[in-house]
Amino acid sequence: MQVLEFDTVVIGSGLAGLSAAYHSSKFGSVAIVTKSQLDTSNSYYAQGGIAVAINKDDSPEQHAHDTFVTGRGICDHDAVNVLVNEGKERVMELIDMGMSFDKEDDDYVLGLEGGHTKRRILHAGGDATGKELTCFLLNLTKEQKNVQPFEFVAAIKLLHNNNCMFGVQAYDFKTNKNIVFKTKAVILATGGLSRVFARSTNPHTATGDGIAMAYEAGAKLADMEFIQFHPSALYVPNKEAYLISEAVRGEGAWLLNNKGERFMKDIHPLAELAPRDVVAYSIFRQIQKSDKKHIYLSVKHLDKEKIRKRFQNIDRHLKEYGFNLTEDLLPIAPAAHYMVGGVRTNLDAETNIAGLFVCGEVASTGVMGANRLASNSLLECLVFGKRASEKAAKLKAPSCSMKMPEPIQLNTDNEKLFLTHQNELASLMTENLGIVRNKKSLEFALSRISEIKNEFSNNGNEYNLIKIRNAASICKLIAQAALIREESRGGHIREDFQKESPDLKKHIIQQKNENIHFEPIRE
């Protein structure tokens, strides 16, 4: 077992991880551990952009207001205020370092997305903001001499003793060896978990490993019941869901049901630009009324040249599926897109475990509430990635004793077993914990998920069996929280409790070996 020592270990290479690694490099040695390549992340595939109040007729206060409204009363006010104020500073820093956002006549081109009352979405490369921003920060990070990347290395276990973090155990797929990273600070930036659903916009790496690791280590989780389904993902039978950015609706695209009717105008004052939870639920209801598994997105009434120029990446990808962006009615249906909850942190991205920090989609900073405001996620990565690095740098070397863990094994014979259970869990989640839920379906799913988790609870250190255990653990956490929240709020809709309950304007907190409990909103 190889033992390596760094001042900070960052797990994950999306925008949050890269932000944390870049800023951490100013204070000491940094390892970036990622189970795939450095440029494989949700951040990389983000199309819409990054929300920031830089226009003269906009303000951080207005940005905060839109975040609170979309978050349905579950946002922590101090975290949102940090996001909208420091977010502008972080974006301007990137621009000063050479990051280029799209302009026309020396003015930034600002997009509009669901839930925003102002045009404040910066984008780069048209609809390739995530790629442009991630690659820019990745190149900056690579230039730092004391940053060492570890690609195709999966973090498996957080090593701690008596609430004291001292390292990470990982498995190197290239050498088939175990690595122990000794460190005073672990920054977890492993992204989301939407791949536990059968239909998702996320890359295959978004399986919630970081959540499972943190939970096993004793970290608190919050708001796990809130899953955001992106309203406009291309629907082609037997094909992966392809995200069609909300920015397309921001430029005037219509949602049409199977009768050709534009239905959102009668549902919400913002019509197609209502918050995502409203739009996804409305599409779900339209699909239920028809004999098809999709509705349509149309830009046929808009300036074709302008749309093709603005959404070059989407235009190109749709052609690969056999569709023309500006000429065709595009079949769409919601798909699991974003984990709103996550590992609970304070304003410095610290968890309840000393030395463990969390940022990005895997974190529950209090910013997102019950439903994420579009394009706030990349901003959150920048703000809390930097905050995590600065607080981590102040830590002293841990005094807790370190015991070497049992090595992880990899038995390829178990890969088929993992895929079988992964597919079953994905079906259970999609059918019972999708956009609309009820007590009967939640109890059914929870019972079967618990059986799978118990079956693999004592199966040693084989990688594929650990993955089954982790996936079942994540699904169980979501189901438990969804069953407890007897109301409809944001990304959690109960058909047996269709209204918001003022008594449930609270976070649901889950922690290993502790009773599930509620925590008040920080107002």
C-alpha positions, 0 to 999 in steps of 0.5 A, spaced: 500 500 500 502 506 497 502 512 502 503 519 500 502 525 504 499 532 502 497 538 505 490 538 502 487 532 498 481 534 493 477 529 491 473 531 484 475 535 478 469 539 477 469 546 478 468 546 485 474 541 486 479 545 481 477 552 485 479 548 491 485 546 488 487 552 485 486 556 491 489 551 496 496 551 492 497 558 495 498 554 501 502 548 500 502 541 496 495 539 493 493 532 490 487 532 486 484 525 486 479 523 480 476 516 478 476 518 471 479 524 467 480 531 470 475 534 465 469 529 466 464 532 471 457 535 471 461 542 471 464 540 464 457 539 461 454 545 464 451 549 458 447 555 461 452 559 464 454 562 471 449 567 474 452 573 477 449 580 478 454 585 474 449 589 470 447 596 472 440 594 473 441 588 477 444 587 484 446 582 489 440 583 493 435 582 487 439 575 485 438 573 493 431 575 492 430 570 486 434 565 490 430 565 496 423 565 492 426 559 488 428 555 494 421 555 497 423 557 504 429 552 505 435 557 503 439 559 509 440 566 508 447 567 510 449 562 505 445 566 500 448 572 502 455 570 501 454 567 494 451 573 491 456 578 494 462 574 494 460 570 487 461 577 483 468 578 486 470 570 484 467 572 477 471 578 476 477 575 479 477 570 473 476 575 468 482 579 470 486 572 470 483 572 462 477 568 463 473 570 457 465 570 457 461 572 451 460 579 449 457 584 444 459 591 442 464 590 449 458 589 453 457 582 456 451 578 453 447 576 459 442 570 458 435 569 462 433 562 465 428 560 470 426 563 476 431 569 474 427 576 474 433 579 471 438 577 465 444 575 469 447 569 466 454 570 463 456 564 458 462 562 454 462 559 447 455 560 447 452 554 450 459 551 452 460 555 459 461 549 463 467 546 458 470 553 457 470 555 465 472 548 467 478 548 462 480 555 464 481 553 471 484 546 470 489 550 466 491 555 471 491 549 476 495 545 472 500 551 472 501 550 479 507 546 481 505 544 487 498 541 485 499 533 483 493 530 479 491 523 480 487 520 474 483 514 474 484 513 482 477 512 486 477 515 493 474 509 497 474 511 504 475 517 508 480 515 514 478 518 521 479 517 528 475 520 533 472 525 529 479 527 526 480 526 519 487 524 517 487 521 510 483 518 504 484 511 502 483 510 494 484 505 489 488 506 482 485 503 476 492 503 472 496 500 477 491 496 481 494 498 487 491 501 494 494 509 495 493 512 502 493 519 502 495 522 508 493 529 509 490 535 514 485 537 510 480 533 505 476 537 500 470 533 498 468 535 491 465 529 488 459 532 484 452 529 484 448 523 484 443 523 479 445 517 476 442 513 481 436 514 476 434 511 470 434 517 466 439 523 467 443 528 464 449 527 468 455 523 466 456 516 468 461 518 474 455 522 478 453 516 482 454 519 489 460 516 492 462 522 496 455 522 499 456 515 501 463 516 504 462 522 508 455 519 511 460 512 513 465 517 516 459 520 520 458 527 516 451 530 517 447 530 511 441 535 509 435 535 504 437 529 501 429 528 499 430 534 494 432 532 487 432 537 481 429 534 474 431 538 468 425 540 464 428 539 457 432 533 456 431 530 449 427 524 449 429 519 444 427 511 446 433 507 448 438 513 448 441 517 453 438 523 455 441 529 452 440 536 456 437 542 452 439 548 456 434 552 460 437 558 456 434 556 450 427 557 453 430 564 456 431 566 449 424 565 447 423 557 446 416 554 447 413 548 451 408 545 447 404 539 449 402 533 444 396 537 442 401 543 440 398 547 445 403 552 449 400 550 456 405 554 461 402 561 460 396 558 464 400 555 470 405 561 472 406 568 470 413 567 468 410 561 463 416 557 460 421 561 465 418 559 471 422 555 476 424 548 474 420 544 479 414 548 477 416 546 469 418 539 470 412 538 474 407 541 469 411 537 463 410 531 467 402 532 468 402 533 460 405 527 459 400 523 464 394 526 459 397 523 453 399 517 450 406 519 449 412 519 454 414 526 452 412 533 450 415 538 445 420 544 445 420 549 439 424 555 437 421 555 430 418 562 431 424 565 433 430 568 429 433 561 426 440 564 425 441 568 432 439 561 435 444 557 431 449 562 433 447 562 440 447 554 441 452 552 436 454 546 441 446 544 442 445 544 434 451 540 433 449 535 438 441 535 436 444 533 429 447 527 431 440 525 434 437 526 427 434 533 429 434 540 427 434 545 432 431 551 429 426 547 424 423 541 428 419 540 434 424 537 439 421 531 443 423 532 451 421 530 458 424 531 465 431 527 467 434 527 474 439 533 473 441 536 480 442 533 487 439 539 491 441 537 498 448 534 500 453 534 506 451 539 511 457 545 511 457 551 515 459 558 511 467 555 510 465 549 507 466 545 513 463 539 516 462 536 523 468 532 522 474 536 523 478 536 517 473 534 512 470 540 507 465 539 502 463 544 496 460 544 489 454 539 488 455 534 493 455 539 499 449 542 502 451 549 504 444 552 505 444 556 498 440 551 494 434 551 499 428 546 496 430 547 489 436 550 485 436 557 482 438 556 475 446 557 474 447 558 481 451 552 481 457 554 478 457 560 482 457 556 488 463 552 486 467 558 485 465 561 492 465 555 497 471 552 493 475 558 495 472 558 502 474 551 503 481 552 501 482 558 506 479 555 512 483 548 510 490 552 510 489 554 517 488 547 520 494 544 524 497 537 522 492 532 526 494 529 532 489 523 531 493 516 531 493 513 524 491 506 523 492 503 516 486 500 513 485 494 510 486 494 502 481 494 497 480 489 492 478 489 485 474 482 482 472 483 475 467 477 476 463 482 481 462 487 475 455 484 472 453 483 479 454 491 480 450 492 474 444 488 476 443 491 482 445 498 479 439 497 474 434 495 479 436 501 484 435 506 478 428 503 476 426 503 483 428 510 484 425 512 477 418 509 478 418 511 486 422 517 487 421 521 481 418 527 480 411 525 484 411 521 490 407 518 495 407 514 501 405 507 498 411 507 493 416 510 498 415 505 503 415 500 497 422 502 494 425 503 501 423 496 503 427 493 497 433 498 497 434 496 505 434 489 503 439 490 498 443 494 503 443 489 508 445 484 503 451 487 502 453 490 508 458 486 511 461 484 504 468 486 505 473 490 501 471 488 494 470 495 490 464 492 486 461 490 492 462 497 496 459 500 490 453 496 491 453 498 498 454 505 497 448 506 491 443 502 496 445 507 502 444 513 498 438 511 495 435 509 502 437 516 505 433 519 499 427 515 500 427 516 508 427 523 507 422 523 502 417 519 506 418 524 512 417 530 509 409 530 508 408 536 504 410 538 497 416 543 496 421 545 491 424 538 488 420 534 492 412 533 490 408 528 494 401 527 491 398 525 498 401 532 501 400 537 495 401 543 499 407 546 503 407 545 510 409 551 514 411 546 520 416 543 515 420 549 513 426 546 516 432 542 514 432 534 514 438 532 517 441 525 517 447 522 520 449 515 521 447 511 527 443 518 529 436 519 529 433 523 523 431 530 525 430 537 523 434 543 523 431 550 523 433 555 517 438 560 518 434 566 517 
